[in-house]
Amino acid sequence: MKIRENKGITFIALILTVILLAIITSVSVSMGMNFMQSAKFENIETYLLLIQSKSKIMADKIAIGEMDEDEIRGDKQESGEYDGWYKLSQGDLNEMGVNKAKAEEGYYVNYETLDVAYDKGVALDDILFTRLTQILNYRNTNKGK
């Protein structure tokens, strides 16, 4: 009687290993994509908060007479969705300390309400946000969820 020797991995073991590796890879890629989306969202939110705080300082200086209204940063918009808001240039963003933000993506500030907008929008939980107030309201209503 001749006994057959196993000289390597069986075909079934090889297939199972490949399937397991494919599952691990797809989970890792998915987690990485979610992490990157979340990091981008956090960056944009930080930019908007920084712009808001710098805008509040300017608005306060105007209110107490330390600054003239013609020194406000940005170009006042006269029509469209951001009528009455100020579009910030790259120079404005740099002076506000938001050097990594790209002006061509569209940053706007409303000095009356101190709301800040990001025209390109940023997504979180499959919702597109364009204004800081939307982000803050969403975060406040979804705490602990």
C-alpha positions as CSV (number, residue, x, y, z in Angstrom):
1,M,0.0,0.0,0.0
2,K,1.4,3.3,-1.1
3,I,0.8,6.5,1.1
4,R,0.5,9.7,-0.7
5,E,2.6,12.6,0.7
6,N,1.3,16.1,0.9
7,K,4.0,18.3,-0.6
8,G,2.5,21.7,-0.3
9,I,-0.6,23.7,0.1
10,T,-3.8,22.2,-1.1
11,F,-5.8,24.0,-3.7
12,I,-8.7,24.7,-1.3
13,A,-6.4,26.2,1.3
14,L,-4.9,28.5,-1.3
15,I,-8.3,29.7,-2.4
16,L,-9.4,30.3,1.2
17,T,-6.2,32.3,1.8
18,V,-6.8,34.5,-1.2
19,I,-10.4,35.1,-0.2
20,L,-9.3,36.0,3.3
21,L,-6.7,38.4,2.0
22,A,-9.3,40.0,-0.3
23,I,-11.7,40.6,2.6
24,I,-9.0,42.1,4.8
25,T,-7.8,44.4,1.9
26,S,-11.3,45.7,1.1
27,V,-12.0,46.4,4.8
28,S,-8.7,48.3,5.1
29,V,-9.3,50.4,2.0
30,S,-12.8,51.3,3.2
31,M,-11.5,52.3,6.6
32,G,-8.7,54.4,5.0
33,M,-11.2,56.2,2.7
34,N,-13.5,57.0,5.7
35,F,-10.5,58.3,7.7
36,M,-9.3,60.5,4.8
37,Q,-12.8,61.9,4.3
38,S,-13.1,62.6,8.0
39,A,-9.7,64.3,8.1
40,K,-10.6,66.6,5.1
41,F,-13.9,67.5,6.8
42,E,-12.0,68.4,10.1
43,N,-9.5,70.6,8.1
44,I,-12.3,72.5,6.4
45,E,-14.2,72.9,9.7
46,T,-11.0,74.2,11.3
47,Y,-10.4,76.7,8.5
48,L,-14.0,78.0,8.8
49,L,-13.8,78.4,12.6
50,L,-10.5,80.3,12.2
51,I,-12.0,82.6,9.6
52,Q,-15.0,83.1,11.8
53,S,-12.8,84.1,14.8
54,K,-10.7,86.5,12.8
55,S,-13.9,88.0,11.3
56,K,-15.4,88.5,14.8
57,I,-12.2,90.4,15.8
58,M,-12.6,92.7,12.8
59,A,-16.3,93.2,13.4
60,D,-15.6,94.0,17.1
61,K,-12.9,96.5,16.1
62,I,-15.3,98.2,13.7
63,A,-18.0,98.4,16.4
64,I,-15.6,100.1,18.9
65,G,-14.1,102.4,16.2
66,E,-10.6,100.8,16.0
67,M,-11.2,99.9,12.4
68,D,-13.0,101.4,9.4
69,E,-15.5,99.3,7.4
70,D,-13.5,99.8,4.3
71,E,-10.7,97.8,5.9
72,I,-12.9,94.6,6.0
73,R,-11.2,91.7,4.3
74,G,-12.8,90.4,1.1
75,D,-14.8,91.6,-1.9
76,K,-18.4,92.3,-1.2
77,Q,-20.8,90.2,-3.3
78,E,-23.7,92.1,-4.9
79,S,-25.8,89.2,-6.2
80,G,-26.3,85.5,-6.0
81,E,-26.4,83.1,-3.1
82,Y,-23.8,85.1,-1.2
83,D,-25.3,88.6,-1.7
84,G,-23.9,90.9,1.0
85,W,-21.2,88.4,1.9
86,Y,-17.5,89.0,1.4
87,K,-15.5,86.6,-0.8
88,L,-12.0,86.1,0.5
89,S,-8.9,86.2,-1.7
90,Q,-5.8,84.1,-1.1
91,G,-4.2,87.2,0.4
92,D,-7.1,87.6,2.8
93,L,-6.9,84.0,3.8
94,N,-3.1,84.3,4.3
95,E,-3.6,87.4,6.5
96,M,-6.2,85.5,8.6
97,G,-3.7,82.6,9.1
98,V,-5.5,80.1,6.9
99,N,-2.5,79.7,4.5
100,K,-3.4,76.2,3.4
101,A,-7.0,77.0,2.4
102,K,-7.3,77.7,-1.4
103,A,-9.3,80.8,-2.2
104,E,-10.4,79.4,-5.6
105,E,-12.5,76.9,-3.7
106,G,-14.6,79.8,-2.5
107,Y,-14.5,81.1,1.1
108,Y,-17.1,83.7,2.1
109,V,-17.8,85.6,5.3
110,N,-20.9,87.4,6.5
111,Y,-19.6,90.1,9.0
112,E,-23.2,90.7,10.3
113,T,-24.1,87.2,11.2
114,L,-20.4,85.9,11.5
115,D,-21.3,82.9,9.4
116,V,-18.6,81.5,7.1
117,A,-19.2,79.6,3.9
118,Y,-17.2,77.1,1.8
119,D,-18.7,77.2,-1.7
120,K,-17.2,73.9,-2.8
121,G,-18.8,72.1,0.2
122,V,-17.6,69.3,2.3
123,A,-19.4,66.0,3.1
124,L,-19.9,64.2,6.3
125,D,-22.3,61.2,6.8
126,D,-23.3,61.6,3.1
127,I,-24.5,65.2,3.8
128,L,-22.9,68.1,1.9
129,F,-22.2,71.2,4.1
130,T,-21.4,74.6,2.7
131,R,-21.7,76.8,5.8
132,L,-20.2,76.7,9.3
133,T,-23.6,77.1,10.9
134,Q,-24.8,74.0,9.2
135,I,-21.8,72.0,10.5
136,L,-22.2,73.3,14.0
137,N,-25.9,72.6,14.1
138,Y,-25.4,69.1,12.7
139,R,-22.7,68.4,15.3
140,N,-24.9,69.7,18.2
141,T,-28.0,67.7,17.1
142,N,-25.9,64.5,16.6
143,K,-23.8,64.5,19.8
144,G,-23.6,61.1,21.4
145,K,-25.1,59.3,18.3
